[in-house]
Amino acid sequence: MFRFVLFVLILLFSAQESHATIYLQIEQPTNVKVNFALPDFILTDSESKALLQIADVRKKLENLLETTGYFKFIFPKAFLQELSPSTLDRDGIRFQDWEAIGAGYLLTTGYKYKGENLTVMARLFHVASGTRIMGREYSAKVRENRQLALTMANDIIFALTDKPGIFFSKIAFVSDVTGHKEIYEMDFDGENVRQLTRHRSITLAPSWSRDMKNIMYTTYRIHPGNIINPDVLSLNIEKRWSKAVATKPGLNTSPAYSPARDEVIVSFAPSGQTADLYLITPEGKIIKRLTNDDAINVESTWSPDGNQIAWVSSKRGNPTIFIMNRDGTETRRLTYAGTYNASPAWSPDGKTIAFASQQGNTFDIFLINSDGTDLRRLTKGVGGASNEHPSFSPDGRHVVYSSSSTGRGNLYVVNLDGSGERCLTCKYRLGRSSAPSWSP
């Protein structure tokens, strides 16, 4: 799925490298940051000239790590030790100098190159103990700056948390920039936007498969008799072709891939009837009908273990979020606040559900524990703006959502404590962007 191939070698250093210790907890609040020292990359080949592009790799790495909310980077002018090729490893580092400026972690990086081939040697240290947490050697082409920085950032986060980073995750979303609503995808930070569907129609509600190979969505298609019908299709991202999954006459919508099994939930409403939820296979075979009432049942989301489902139902009048078991049993109401609750999204740790709630004339994103306790507001629209369609990052530390705060639809990311809001699509001319779905 990636444009470049980057080779990573684990260096067999003579000094001990820590593997068992978890240095950062995923649950660490984003307002509690650790000081990180990231010196310039050092050329280790005395026969070569410094590579101008290497400064861009360092800057990209810093920017990527900053998005995690874990770190505060120390200004380089505060550094007390100037590194050289002989002081990149443990024996050459004066840890007391780095501890004196408050550094919690230090990344020393050397590089060499020959022609278009670049080799980078990175070592991550816990300053207080002098422990080397990570040692890696990366081989890349000279101009593969972003791919190299992404790989290094991912390795650093894994070394500190024992969990994969989010740097290779994707966000699928809807945009009408072509005059039609189509599905697009972009990197986790808004880079590398590309169009995935070309139906020249209304295309909505993307949902990722757990292996990130497919996206299921709804699009309006012409059926026999010139009848326009909303159908559920599945897109193979690599092959760039779609196949029909749910095409019954009526409304087929709100697909949601299970994170644990080869199952999908769809909402189906025969013509003139209300919508119910069905459990189906990825090929469209019905496994079980999950709801059967006179209410409208749509917009489902799975718990991370695939055993529970949250969805929107009008069974109590206004749209409200309910939870049930995977087999449709033990239904319970989750939300009571607001006049209209929609688009629930379950966090990767299973503890929290994000949703959009109408407060007055606008929508905002709220969080609630999956047991119905501790309702809290995540966003606050200004000037009549609405914030909708939340989706969690794979590590559960961030939420992406659509907002009308700029006068048109854009996608934003915010930390789970409401800090660090940033726009992903404002720098592009993407028309109205909505319905983001963050990949596993």
C-alpha positions in Angstrom: 0.0 0.0 0.0 3.0 2.3 0.3 4.7 4.1 -2.6 8.2 3.4 -1.4 9.9 0.3 0.0 12.0 1.1 3.1 14.2 -1.5 4.7 14.7 -1.5 8.4 17.4 -3.5 10.2 17.6 -4.2 13.9 21.1 -3.4 15.0 22.8 -5.9 17.2 24.4 -3.4 19.6 26.9 -4.6 22.2 25.2 -2.6 25.0 21.9 -3.7 26.5 18.7 -2.5 24.8 15.5 -2.5 26.8 12.5 -4.2 25.4 10.2 -5.1 28.4 9.7 -1.7 29.9 6.7 0.4 28.9 7.8 4.0 29.1 4.7 5.8 28.0 1.1 4.8 28.6 -1.4 5.2 25.8 -3.8 6.7 28.4 -1.3 9.4 29.2 -3.1 12.8 29.1 -2.0 15.0 26.2 -1.5 17.9 28.6 1.2 15.9 30.4 4.2 16.0 28.0 7.7 14.6 28.2 10.6 16.7 27.1 12.3 15.2 24.0 15.7 16.1 22.7 16.1 15.7 18.9 19.5 16.9 17.8 20.5 17.3 14.2 21.4 14.1 12.2 25.1 13.6 12.2 27.1 12.7 9.0 29.2 9.7 9.9 31.1 9.3 6.6 34.0 11.8 6.6 34.5 11.5 2.9 31.0 12.8 2.0 29.4 16.2 2.2 26.4 16.9 4.4 23.1 16.0 2.8 20.8 18.9 2.6 17.6 16.8 2.6 18.5 15.2 5.9 17.3 18.4 7.8 13.9 17.9 6.2 13.8 14.3 7.5 14.5 15.5 11.0 11.9 18.2 10.8 9.3 15.8 9.4 10.1 13.4 12.3 9.6 16.1 14.9 6.3 17.2 13.4 5.1 13.6 13.2 6.0 12.9 16.9 4.4 16.1 17.9 1.0 15.0 16.6 1.0 12.2 19.2 0.6 14.6 22.1 3.3 12.8 24.1 6.2 15.2 23.7 7.5 18.7 24.1 10.6 19.3 22.0 13.6 21.1 23.6 14.9 24.0 21.7 18.3 23.0 20.1 20.1 26.1 21.5 19.5 24.7 25.0 21.6 21.6 24.3 24.8 21.4 26.4 26.5 18.7 24.4 27.3 18.9 20.7 27.2 15.5 19.2 29.7 14.0 16.8 30.1 10.6 15.1 31.9 9.4 18.1 29.3 10.5 20.7 26.1 9.0 19.2 26.1 5.8 21.3 25.8 5.4 25.1 29.5 5.6 25.9 29.9 9.0 24.2 26.8 10.7 25.6 27.0 12.9 28.6 23.6 12.0 30.1 24.0 14.5 32.9 24.1 17.4 30.4 20.8 16.2 28.8 19.2 15.6 32.2 20.3 19.1 33.2 18.1 20.7 30.5 15.1 18.5 31.4 15.3 15.9 28.6 13.3 12.8 29.3 14.3 11.1 26.0 17.2 11.6 23.6 17.3 10.4 20.0 20.8 10.4 18.4 21.0 9.8 14.7 23.8 9.3 12.3 23.7 8.9 8.6 25.7 8.1 5.5 24.9 7.9 1.9 26.3 6.8 -1.4 24.7 8.0 -4.6 20.9 7.7 -4.1 21.2 5.2 -1.2 20.8 6.6 2.3 21.5 4.8 5.6 20.3 6.2 8.9 21.3 4.8 12.3 19.0 5.9 15.1 19.3 5.3 18.9 16.7 6.3 21.5 17.7 6.7 25.1 15.9 7.2 28.4 18.0 10.0 29.8 17.5 9.5 33.5 18.7 5.9 33.5 21.0 6.0 30.4 19.1 3.1 29.0 19.1 2.6 25.3 15.4 1.9 24.4 15.8 1.4 20.7 18.5 1.0 18.0 17.6 0.8 14.3 19.3 1.1 11.0 17.2 2.4 8.0 18.0 2.1 4.4 16.1 4.3 1.9 16.5 6.3 -1.2 17.8 9.8 -0.6 14.5 11.5 -1.5 12.2 9.2 0.5 12.0 11.8 3.3 8.5 11.3 4.4 8.5 7.5 4.3 11.7 7.4 6.3 10.3 9.9 8.9 7.0 7.9 9.2 8.9 4.6 9.8 11.2 6.1 12.4 8.3 7.8 14.2 6.3 4.5 14.2 9.3 2.6 15.7 9.9 5.3 18.4 6.3 5.1 19.6 6.3 1.3 19.5 9.6 1.3 21.6 8.1 3.6 24.2 4.5 2.3 24.4 4.7 -1.3 23.1 1.8 -0.4 20.8 2.0 0.5 17.1 1.9 4.1 16.2 -0.9 5.7 14.0 1.5 6.9 11.3 0.6 4.4 8.6 -3.2 4.6 9.3 -5.5 6.2 6.8 -8.7 8.3 6.9 -11.5 7.6 4.4 -14.0 10.4 3.9 -16.6 11.9 1.6 -15.9 15.0 -0.6 -18.0 16.7 -3.3 -15.1 18.6 -4.9 -15.9 17.0 -8.3 -19.6 18.0 -8.1 -20.5 14.6 -6.9 -20.0 13.0 -3.5 -17.2 10.4 -3.7 -15.0 8.5 -1.3 -11.4 9.7 -0.8 -8.6 8.7 1.5 -5.7 10.4 3.0 -2.8 9.8 5.5 -3.5 10.2 9.2 -2.2 13.8 9.1 -4.1 14.9 6.0 -1.3 14.3 3.5 -1.5 12.3 0.2 -5.2 12.8 -0.6 -6.5 10.5 -3.4 -9.9 9.8 -4.9 -11.1 6.2 -4.5 -14.6 6.1 -6.1 -15.8 7.6 -9.4 -19.6 6.8 -9.4 -20.6 10.4 -10.3 -23.4 10.0 -7.8 -24.1 10.4 -4.1 -21.6 8.2 -2.2 -21.6 8.0 1.6 -20.6 6.3 4.9 -17.2 4.7 4.3 -16.3 1.8 6.6 -12.8 0.1 6.7 -12.3 -3.7 6.8 -10.1 -4.8 9.7 -7.2 -5.6 7.2 -7.5 -2.2 5.5 -7.9 -3.9 2.1 -11.5 -2.9 1.6 -13.9 0.0 2.2 -17.6 -0.6 2.3 -19.9 2.3 1.5 -23.3 3.4 0.2 -23.9 4.9 -3.2 -27.0 5.8 -5.2 -27.3 3.7 -8.4 -29.8 3.2 -11.2 -31.8 0.0 -10.9 -34.0 -1.5 -13.7 -36.9 0.7 -14.5 -34.7 3.8 -14.1 -35.2 3.6 -10.3 -32.4 5.3 -8.2 -31.6 3.0 -5.3 -29.0 3.5 -2.4 -26.9 0.3 -2.5 -24.0 -0.9 -0.3 -20.8 -1.7 -2.3 -17.4 -2.9 -1.2 -14.2 -1.4 -2.8 -11.0 -3.4 -3.1 -8.5 -0.5 -2.6 -5.5 -2.1 -4.3 -7.4 -3.3 -7.4 -9.6 -0.2 -7.4 -12.8 -2.0 -8.2 -16.1 -2.2 -6.4 -18.6 -5.1 -6.0 -22.3 -5.0 -4.9 -23.0 -6.2 -1.4 -26.6 -5.1 -0.5 -28.8 -4.0 -3.4 -32.4 -4.8 -2.3 -35.1 -2.4 -3.5 -35.3 0.3 -0.8 -32.6 1.8 1.4 -29.3 -0.1 1.9 -27.0 2.0 4.0 -24.8 2.4 7.1 -22.3 -0.5 6.5 -20.0 -1.3 9.5 -17.3 -3.9 9.3 -16.8 -6.0 12.4 -13.3 -5.5 13.9 -13.2 -9.2 15.0 -15.0 -11.3 12.5 -15.9 -11.5 8.8 -19.2 -9.8 9.4 -20.9 -6.5 8.5 -23.9 -4.6 9.8 -26.1 -2.8 7.3 -29.3 -0.9 7.7 -32.1 -1.9 5.3 -35.5 -0.4 4.7 -37.8 -1.8 2.1 -39.6 0.8 0.1 -42.1 2.6 2.3 -40.9 0.9 5.5 -38.6 1.8 8.4 -35.0 0.8 8.6 -33.7 -2.2 10.5 -30.2 -3.5 11.2 -29.0 -6.8 9.7 -25.9 -8.8 10.3 -24.5 -10.0 6.9 -21.4 -11.6 5.5 -19.0 -9.3 3.5 -20.5 -10.9 0.4 -24.0 -9.8 1.4 -25.6 -13.0 2.7 -27.9 -12.3 5.6 -26.8 -13.9 8.9 -29.5 -12.5 11.2 -31.9 -9.6 11.5 -30.9 -7.6 14.6 -33.8 -5.2 15.0 -37.5 -5.6 14.2 -39.7 -2.6 15.2 -41.3 0.4 13.8 -38.4 2.7 14.5 -35.6 3.9 12.2 -32.4 2.0 13.0 -29.2 3.2 11.4 -25.5 4.2 12.0 -24.1 1.2 13.8 -20.6 0.9 15.3 -18.9 -2.2 16.8 -17.2 -2.6 20.2 -13.5 -3.5 19.6 -14.0 -7.1 20.6 -16.9 -7.4 18.1 -19.4 -8.6 20.8 -21.5 -5.4 21.1 -23.1 -2.9 18.8 -24.1 0.7 19.3 -26.5 2.3 16.9 -29.0 5.1 16.4 -32.7 4.4 16.8 -35.9 6.5 16.9 -37.7 3.9 19.2 -38.0 6.5 21.9 -39.0 9.3 19.6 -36.0 11.5 18.8 -32.8 9.7 17.5 -31.0 8.2 20.4 -28.1 5.8 20.8 -28.6 2.3 22.1 -26.3 -0.7 22.7 -27.1 -4.4 22.1 -25.2 -7.7 22.0 -23.9 -8.9 18.6 -26.9 -11.3 18.4 -29.4 -8.5 19.0 -30.2 -9.3 22.6 -29.9 -7.2 25.8 -30.8 -3.8 24.3 -30.1 -0.8 26.5 -30.3 2.9 26.0 -27.0 4.8 26.2 -27.7 8.5 25.7 -30.3 10.8 27.2 -28.9 14.3 26.6 -29.6 16.5 23.6 -32.5 16.4 21.1 -30.8 14.4 18.4 -27.9 11.9 18.9 -26.1 10.4 15.9 -23.0 8.8 14.4 -21.6 6.8 17.4 -18.0 5.6 17.3 -16.5 3.1 19.7 -13.0 3.7 21.1 -10.3 1.0 20.5 -10.1 0.2 24.2 -13.9 -0.3 24.4 -14.3 2.2 27.3 -15.7 5.2 25.4 -18.2 6.1 22.7 -18.0 9.3 20.8 -21.2 10.7 19.1 -22.7 13.9 17.7 -25.4 15.5 19.7 -27.7 18.4 18.8 -27.6 21.1 21.4 -30.0 23.9 20.2 -29.5 24.4 16.5 -26.1 22.9 16.1 -24.3 19.6 16.7 -21.2 18.9 18.7 -19.0 15.9 19.6 -19.5 14.3 23.0 -17.9 11.4 24.8 -19.6 9.0 27.1 -18.4 5.8 28.9 -19.8 2.7 27.3 -21.7 2.0 30.5 -23.6 5.3 30.1 -21.6 7.3 32.7 -19.4 10.4 32.5 -20.9 12.4 29.6 -18.5 15.1 28.6 -18.3 17.6 25.7 -15.3 17.3 23.3 -16.0 20.2 20.8 -17.8 23.5 21.0 -19.0 24.9 17.7 -18.7 28.7 17.3 -21.0 31.0 15.4 -23.5 28.4 14.5 -21.0 25.8 13.3 -21.7 22.1 13.7 -19.3 19.3 14.5 -20.3 15.8 13.4 -19.2 12.2 12.4 -16.6 11.4 15.0 -14.1 8.5 14.4 -11.3 7.3 16.8 -7.6 7.0 15.8 -6.3 3.4 16.1 -4.5 4.3 19.4 -7.7 5.9 20.8 -5.9 9.2 21.6 -7.5 11.3 18.9 -10.8 11.9 17.2 -11.4 13.0 13.7 -14.6 14.7 12.8 -16.3 17.0 10.2 -17.0 20.6 11.0 -18.7 23.5 9.3 -16.6 26.0 11.3 -15.0 27.5 8.2 -18.3 28.0 6.4 -17.9 24.7 4.5 -17.2 21.1 5.5 -13.7 20.4 6.7 -12.1 17.5 8.6 -10.5 18.2 12.0 -8.5 16.1 14.5 -8.6 16.8 18.2 -7.0 15.1 21.2 -9.2 13.2 23.5 -9.0 15.9 26.1 -10.2 18.6 23.6 -6.7 20.1 23.0 -4.6 20.2 19.9 -7.4 20.8 17.4 -6.0 21.0 13.8 -7.6 21.0 10.4 -6.6 18.2 8.0 -8.3 19.5 4.8 -8.3 23.3 5.1 -5.2 23.6 2.9 -6.9 21.8 0.1 -9.7 22.7 -2.2 -11.8 19.7 -1.5 -15.3 21.2 -1.5 -17.3 19.9 1.4 -15.6 17.1 3.3 -17.5 14.9 5.7 -18.1 11.4 7.2 -14.4 10.6 8.1 -13.6 7.0 9.0 -10.2 6.2 10.6 -8.7 2.9 9.6 -7.6 0.3 12.1 
